[in-house]
Amino acid sequence: VVPPTTLERLAKERTNLTHALHHLHAGTDERQLLLASALAAIETADGRATGTADLVAQALDHTAPDSDYRPVALAAAASLAARDADHHSAFRHIDEAVELEHGRDHPQLLARLLLLRGTIQHLRDERTASLADLQEALAIGARLRHDALSALCLSMTAQHQVETGELGAAERELADVLPIMRRHAPRHWLHRVLMTAGALALEKDDLAAAERCFTEAMRSHAEHRRDVARSLEGMALVATRAYRFDRGLRLLGAAKRMRARAPRDASWWTARTAEARETAFRALPTARAKASLAAGGAMPRSQVLALAFDPGSTDAPREERSGHPLSKREWDVAALVVEGLTNRQIAARVHVSVRTVETHIRHIRNTLGLRSRAHLAAWAAQLRNDAPTAHRGAPPRPTTGSPPTSWCSTG
């Protein structure tokens, strides 16, 4: 975990660092461990693979196994392996680093290694072990009165709490750590905690706050493809829960293309994004859903960012928006459901029997894969009104606790 100002200075010296490292690679000088680790920190932060993993591996091979700098280089190797979805190698490297550092008197470094190991264990869905490392790192941060380090540990703890449904505890942690993270954390760590805040807002059904958090997360690290992809997925979850299915699928399509070979996230997030995709496919005609997903995947980066930063942007081309898999009579019935009419009132309005109305509604729900009359009403309202706002016409969504509207900027 490198402070933002240090990362900026290192990035400016990338070329010089690379030359110095190549000069030392012929021998066993342990300084090459630090040089390779500095290059790894730059590459991890900016998201562009430049071959640093090989340089770190060479430095580890060429230097003494008992070097004081070896844990730093092992952490660098672990970070790069995790970035490339090689979680087995990532854990092997960071586990060795922690074991080496446990016998030394560098508490701040040990805490940072424990934080990284806890983060990698979270990616491996090893929740108990991850939390144990985070708690140990947090205790060291508190003892050293290192606010930034403590905030990083608490932000990861909050992520665990969101995923296990401890929303009140997560909300308290995030309220404390976000101001510190904004001041002191590298952008990729700030992105992570903003994504956690957005996930918490989603779990509390506060779609407006979730949208703000995911938007700020994207702005915080807009040049990093993998982090942009995660932000797009968060926005897609918001859109889908707001019954804006075309927008959700376009965002998911763009995120999938940006991820490319990026590692999977923890299973909790992966399950949420898969559920959003399935919901959108049930709600829209299959051809239209596939077209929206493909359209998102084909968008140039500038168009993706424009779509993401404008929640009220058009979801689909005009000719697509008018399409739906219902007959005219079924659409008439659906439109009256939106207005809140009972089956008997609908029957009187369209001059058919109540049983016929019941048959129409059952067929509509089966065709669209909608679970309830309220979902049917929300789908029809969104399609009919072409609403620019998040969920006009949708049934009210329950909220719990105080909304986290103060966590994320409105910009």
LUMTOR-666961 format. One line per 5 residues: their letters; for each residue z, x, y of C-alpha. Coordinates in pm, 1 decimal, decimal comma. Last residue first. Example, Ala and Ser with C-alpha at 12.3 -4.5 7.8 and 13.67 -1.06 7.14 Angstrom:
% residues 2
sa> 714,0:1367,0:-106,0; 780,0:1230,0:-450,0
//
This chain:
% residues 411
gtscw> -901,8:-2065,5:1503,9; -631,8:-2314,4:1416,4; -396,1:-2040,7:1305,3; -201,0:-2064,9:984,8; 165,8:-2100,1:913,6
stpps> 255,6:-2369,3:1167,7; 96,0:-2656,0:973,6; 309,7:-2604,6:664,8; 378,4:-2977,4:630,6; 745,1:-3072,6:589,5
gttpr> 837,9:-3200,5:248,3; 613,7:-3400,5:21,7; 288,0:-3568,9:106,1; 114,0:-3859,4:-61,9; -259,5:-3908,0:-8,6
ppagr> -389,3:-4218,1:164,9; -699,7:-4368,9:3,5; -1028,8:-4221,9:120,8; -1227,4:-4399,9:393,7; -1239,2:-4095,0:618,7
hatpa> -1166,8:-3788,8:409,8; -1231,8:-3460,8:590,2; -1418,2:-3566,3:899,8; -1797,0:-3556,3:924,7; -1829,9:-3885,7:733,1
dnrlq> -2165,6:-3963,0:572,0; -2043,2:-4322,6:603,3; -2186,3:-4463,0:283,4; -2140,3:-4157,0:61,8; -1784,4:-4089,8:171,9
aawaa> -1688,9:-4455,7:156,2; -1844,0:-4498,9:-188,5; -1653,2:-4202,8:-332,5; -1324,6:-4314,6:-173,6; -1360,4:-4670,8:-300,2
lhars> -1437,8:-4550,4:-653,7; -1138,4:-4317,9:-642,2; -917,9:-4611,5:-538,6; -1059,0:-4825,2:-822,5; -945,9:-4559,0:-1066,8
rlglt> -1051,1:-4272,9:-1291,6; -1399,8:-4201,8:-1162,5; -1653,7:-4056,8:-1407,9; -1943,5:-4173,5:-1190,7; -2121,8:-4380,0:-1453,5
nrihr> -1799,0:-4498,2:-1616,8; -1652,6:-4602,1:-1282,3; -1969,6:-4786,6:-1181,2; -1993,6:-4958,5:-1521,0; -1633,9:-5081,5:-1500,8
ihtev> -1690,1:-5203,9:-1145,9; -2007,7:-5391,0:-1243,7; -1840,2:-5549,7:-1547,6; -1544,2:-5665,0:-1337,0; -1786,1:-5814,5:-1084,3
trvsv> -1966,3:-5998,0:-1365,3; -1634,5:-6132,7:-1493,3; -1553,4:-6258,9:-1142,4; -1875,9:-6458,1:-1150,3; -2164,7:-6395,9:-910,5
hvraa> -2245,5:-6512,8:-558,6; -2227,7:-6177,4:-374,8; -1943,3:-6277,3:-140,2; -1768,1:-6514,1:-383,0; -1761,3:-6251,0:-654,5
iqrnt> -1634,2:-5991,3:-407,4; -1347,2:-6220,1:-307,7; -1256,0:-6275,0:-674,8; -1271,3:-5902,9:-745,8; -1042,6:-5834,0:-451,6
lgevv> -1179,8:-5707,1:-121,8; -1053,8:-5379,5:24,3; -1353,7:-5294,9:240,8; -1434,0:-5000,9:12,8; -1444,3:-5242,3:-281,9
laavd> -1707,6:-5433,6:-85,4; -1925,9:-5122,3:-67,2; -1884,1:-5069,5:-442,3; -2003,8:-5424,6:-511,6; -2313,2:-5378,6:-293,7
werks> -2379,0:-5044,2:-464,7; -2359,3:-5213,2:-801,2; -2609,2:-5479,1:-681,0; -2848,1:-5211,5:-553,7; -2823,9:-5019,8:-880,4
lphgs> -2606,2:-4711,7:-892,6; -2696,4:-4347,5:-965,9; -2678,9:-4229,4:-605,2; -2929,7:-4088,3:-357,4; -2900,5:-4139,8:15,8
reerp> -2738,2:-3804,9:73,2; -3015,7:-3610,8:-97,2; -3287,5:-3711,3:150,1; -3059,4:-3624,8:438,6; -2996,3:-3272,1:314,6
adtsg> -2641,7:-3212,5:195,6; -2292,6:-3153,1:325,1; -2357,5:-3152,2:697,1; -2096,3:-2947,5:881,0; -1758,9:-3094,4:966,9
pdfal> -1560,6:-2810,9:804,2; -1752,1:-2559,8:1020,6; -1631,8:-2209,2:935,9; -1743,6:-2234,6:574,9; -2092,9:-2367,8:643,3
alvqs> -2158,5:-2104,2:909,1; -2021,9:-1835,0:676,8; -2255,0:-1946,2:399,5; -2550,3:-1957,1:639,9; -2486,8:-1599,4:750,3
rpmag> -2450,9:-1484,1:389,6; -2786,9:-1621,9:284,0; -2768,3:-1945,9:83,9; -2909,9:-1949,0:-269,9; -2578,8:-1997,3:-451,3
gaals> -2486,1:-2284,4:-222,6; -2818,6:-2455,7:-289,2; -2768,8:-2413,3:-664,1; -2434,4:-2594,6:-654,0; -2578,8:-2870,2:-434,1
akara> -2883,7:-2911,7:-660,4; -2667,5:-2925,0:-972,6; -2454,7:-3199,8:-819,4; -2765,1:-3393,8:-710,1; -2921,2:-3375,4:-1054,1
tplar> -2596,5:-3481,2:-1221,7; -2539,9:-3781,4:-995,5; -2217,3:-3722,0:-806,3; -1851,6:-3802,9:-879,0; -1828,1:-3651,8:-1226,4
fater> -1991,9:-3328,9:-1112,0; -1753,9:-3308,5:-815,5; -1450,8:-3351,4:-1041,0; -1578,5:-3086,5:-1282,8; -1624,9:-2835,1:-1003,0
aeatr> -1280,5:-2902,6:-859,9; -1121,9:-2869,0:-1205,6; -1288,9:-2531,8:-1257,6; -1155,4:-2413,6:-920,8; -801,2:-2521,2:-1007,9
atwws> -814,8:-2366,5:-1355,9; -925,7:-2030,3:-1216,4; -641,2:-2041,1:-966,4; -377,0:-2091,4:-1235,5; -545,3:-1850,3:-1479,3
adrpa> -495,2:-1550,2:-1251,9; -812,5:-1439,5:-1079,2; -1126,1:-1320,2:-1250,1; -1257,3:-982,0:-1153,6; -1564,1:-939,8:-930,5
rarmr> -1890,2:-874,6:-1111,7; -2089,5:-1120,2:-898,0; -1815,5:-1280,2:-685,5; -2052,6:-1350,2:-400,3; -2283,2:-1559,0:-620,2
kaagl> -1994,3:-1764,9:-755,2; -1851,9:-1817,4:-407,2; -2183,5:-1950,7:-274,0; -2207,8:-2200,8:-558,7; -1845,1:-2304,1:-508,7
lrlgr> -1907,9:-2362,3:-137,9; -2215,9:-2571,0:-214,7; -2020,8:-2764,8:-475,5; -1739,6:-2850,2:-235,2; -1977,5:-2950,0:42,5
dfrya> -2162,3:-3187,7:-187,9; -1832,8:-3330,9:-317,0; -1672,1:-3428,8:7,8; -1409,3:-3645,1:-163,1; -1124,7:-3487,6:40,2
rtavl> -991,9:-3328,1:-279,4; -1338,2:-3182,0:-328,6; -1356,5:-3042,9:23,8; -1011,6:-2883,8:5,4; -1087,1:-2723,6:-331,7
amgel> -1417,1:-2596,6:-191,6; -1233,2:-2440,2:102,1; -1013,3:-2251,7:-143,4; -1318,8:-2141,4:-340,0; -1479,0:-2016,0:-19,8
sravd> -1165,5:-1813,0:55,7; -1179,2:-1658,6:-290,6; -1544,8:-1565,1:-242,1; -1465,7:-1411,9:98,3; -1199,7:-1200,9:-73,9
rrhea> -1453,1:-1079,8:-329,3; -1719,2:-1005,6:-67,5; -1496,5:-813,6:176,5; -1652,9:-820,3:525,3; -1477,0:-1143,5:625,1
hsrma> -1127,3:-1005,5:568,7; -895,4:-1181,1:815,7; -1159,6:-1440,0:905,7; -1171,4:-1557,5:544,5; -793,1:-1588,8:524,5
etfcr> -788,2:-1771,1:857,9; -1031,7:-2025,4:716,6; -830,4:-2057,8:396,2; -511,9:-2121,4:593,3; -673,2:-2368,6:832,9
eaaal> -829,9:-2568,3:548,0; -495,7:-2578,0:364,7; -321,6:-2706,9:676,7; -574,1:-2990,2:712,4; -560,1:-3071,6:341,3
ddkel> -184,8:-3123,4:327,7; -163,0:-3247,7:-31,4; 158,3:-3048,8:-92,7; -15,8:-2856,1:-370,6; -303,6:-2795,2:-130,3
alaga> -65,4:-2661,8:134,6; 81,4:-2426,1:-124,5; -265,0:-2302,2:-218,6; -341,5:-2239,2:147,8; -19,1:-2042,7:192,7
tmlvr> -104,7:-1838,0:-117,5; -451,7:-1770,7:23,2; -287,5:-1658,8:346,5; -67,5:-1424,1:143,4; -368,1:-1263,7:-25,2
hlwhr> -570,7:-1229,8:292,6; -279,4:-1051,4:458,9; -280,5:-810,6:164,3; -653,6:-742,4:203,7; -605,4:-704,3:579,0
pahrr> -343,6:-431,3:551,7; 4,3:-562,1:633,0; 206,0:-482,7:946,8; 182,5:-744,4:1219,0; 25,0:-1039,2:1036,0
miplv> 237,0:-963,6:730,4; 555,6:-974,9:934,0; 467,1:-1315,1:1081,6; 372,7:-1439,3:732,9; 692,1:-1323,5:561,9
daler> 959,4:-1567,4:673,6; 764,5:-1895,2:666,4; 606,2:-1777,9:341,6; 940,4:-1737,2:165,2; 1070,1:-2076,9:276,6
eaagl> 750,1:-2251,8:168,4; 757,8:-2081,0:-170,4; 1114,1:-2199,9:-230,5; 1021,6:-2557,9:-141,1; 708,3:-2548,0:-354,7
egtev> 865,7:-2434,8:-679,6; 572,2:-2580,6:-875,5; 517,9:-2286,9:-1112,5; 198,2:-2168,5:-942,6; 345,8:-2203,3:-595,4
qhqat> 651,3:-2005,6:-702,0; 443,8:-1721,3:-847,4; 252,8:-1693,4:-519,3; 583,1:-1698,2:-331,8; 698,4:-1397,7:-535,7
mslcl> 381,4:-1215,6:-430,9; 459,4:-1289,7:-66,7; 820,2:-1183,7:-118,9; 714,5:-842,6:-247,6; 476,6:-788,2:44,7
aslad> 744,4:-900,8:289,9; 993,8:-653,8:143,7; 746,7:-368,6:191,3; 679,9:-474,4:550,8; 1048,6:-510,9:632,9
hrlra> 1161,4:-171,0:501,0; 1538,9:-190,8:535,9; 1561,3:87,7:273,4; 1806,6:-118,5:66,6; 1599,2:-432,7:124,3
giala> 1280,5:-256,0:15,2; 1454,0:-121,1:-295,8; 1578,7:-469,3:-389,5; 1230,4:-609,5:-329,6; 1075,5:-353,8:-564,2
eqlda> 1319,1:-451,9:-838,5; 1252,0:-820,8:-777,5; 875,2:-767,0:-784,4; 899,7:-572,8:-1110,0; 1102,3:-849,8:-1276,9
lsatr> 864,3:-1115,7:-1140,1; 565,4:-945,3:-1299,7; 739,5:-904,6:-1633,5; 822,5:-1275,2:-1646,2; 473,3:-1386,0:-1535,3
edrlh> 251,8:-1184,7:-1765,4; -62,2:-1378,9:-1669,3; -267,1:-1055,6:-1680,4; -346,6:-1096,4:-1308,7; 28,6:-1138,2:-1252,4
qitgr> 87,9:-818,2:-1448,0; -146,2:-643,1:-1204,8; 57,0:-767,9:-908,0; 386,3:-666,6:-1068,5; 245,6:-321,5:-1137,8
llllr> 136,1:-294,6:-774,2; 478,2:-398,2:-647,0; 646,8:-158,7:-889,5; 429,4:124,5:-758,2; 519,2:33,0:-400,9
allqp> 889,1:29,0:-485,4; 863,2:367,1:-657,3; 690,8:513,1:-351,9; 971,2:388,1:-127,8; 1239,1:515,1:-367,0
hdrgh> 1108,9:873,3:-392,0; 1387,0:1047,6:-584,9; 1226,3:1108,6:-921,1; 1281,9:991,5:-1278,3; 1147,1:642,5:-1217,7
eleva> 834,5:799,1:-1064,7; 686,2:909,3:-1395,0; 752,8:573,6:-1563,6; 607,0:386,3:-1267,9; 289,1:597,2:-1268,9
edihr> 242,9:559,5:-1644,9; 269,2:182,0:-1610,9; 23,8:189,9:-1321,1; -241,1:367,0:-1525,5; -201,2:160,6:-1843,5
fashh> -187,9:-162,6:-1642,0; -516,1:-90,4:-1467,6; -678,0:21,6:-1792,5; -594,9:-312,6:-1956,7; -679,6:-507,6:-1642,1
dadra> -1036,7:-383,7:-1633,7; -1149,5:-658,0:-1393,1; -1332,0:-407,9:-1167,1; -1080,0:-451,6:-884,8; -802,3:-404,5:-1139,3
alsaa> -958,0:-72,2:-1240,2; -975,8:37,2:-875,6; -611,2:-49,0:-814,2; -499,4:123,5:-1134,2; -689,1:442,6:-1050,0
aalav> -524,2:449,8:-708,2; -183,4:393,3:-866,8; -254,4:682,1:-1103,1; -344,6:896,2:-803,0; -11,2:823,0:-634,9
pryds> 179,6:876,3:-960,2; 10,6:1221,1:-999,7; 118,3:1354,9:-658,9; 441,8:1514,1:-778,6; 236,3:1700,4:-1037,2
dpath> 372,4:1682,7:-1392,5; 37,6:1617,7:-1561,7; -114,4:1926,9:-1394,2; -451,8:1872,6:-1232,4; -812,4:1863,2:-1352,5
dlaqa> -806,6:1536,4:-1551,1; -627,9:1334,9:-1279,5; -868,4:1466,5:-1016,1; -1164,5:1381,7:-1236,6; -1039,9:1026,1:-1286,1
vldat> -989,8:982,8:-910,2; -1342,7:1103,2:-842,3; -1485,4:872,1:-1107,1; -1306,1:572,6:-952,3; -1439,2:672,7:-609,3
gtarg> -1795,2:581,9:-702,7; -1876,6:401,0:-378,4; -1782,5:41,9:-463,2; -1757,1:-159,1:-140,7; -1451,6:-386,5:-109,6
datei> -1332,6:-253,9:226,9; -965,4:-220,3:134,5; -1006,1:-93,9:-220,2; -1266,8:160,1:-108,3; -1046,3:300,0:168,4
aalas> -742,7:321,9:-61,4; -956,4:491,8:-326,1; -1070,9:753,4:-75,3; -706,8:828,0:8,4; -621,7:849,8:-361,3
alllq> -902,2:1101,5:-418,5; -768,0:1317,4:-135,8; -410,4:1290,5:-261,9; -500,2:1389,4:-616,9; -727,9:1666,4:-482,5
redtg> -415,4:1819,5:-331,6; -312,4:1916,4:-685,6; -536,5:2225,0:-677,6; -664,8:2264,1:-1032,9; -1006,6:2412,6:-955,3
ahlhh> -1373,7:2316,7:-916,4; -1275,7:1980,1:-776,1; -1133,1:2135,7:-459,3; -1459,9:2158,3:-263,8; -1566,1:1812,3:-381,9
lahtl> -1237,5:1675,5:-245,0; -1283,0:1841,5:92,2; -1634,8:1704,2:126,9; -1516,9:1350,9:37,3; -1228,1:1364,4:282,7
ntrek> -1463,1:1481,4:557,5; -1702,5:1193,0:490,6; -1423,8:931,9:476,9; -1258,2:1054,7:798,0; -1308,5:734,4:998,1
alrel> -1190,6:534,7:697,7; -873,0:743,9:678,7; -785,3:665,6:1039,3; -838,2:293,3:984,9; -634,4:298,1:665,6
ttppv> -348,1:470,2:847,9; -350,5:201,5:1116,1; -349,0:-73,5:852,6; -48,2:66,7:660,8; -129,4:185,5:305,5
v> 0,0:0,0:0,0
//
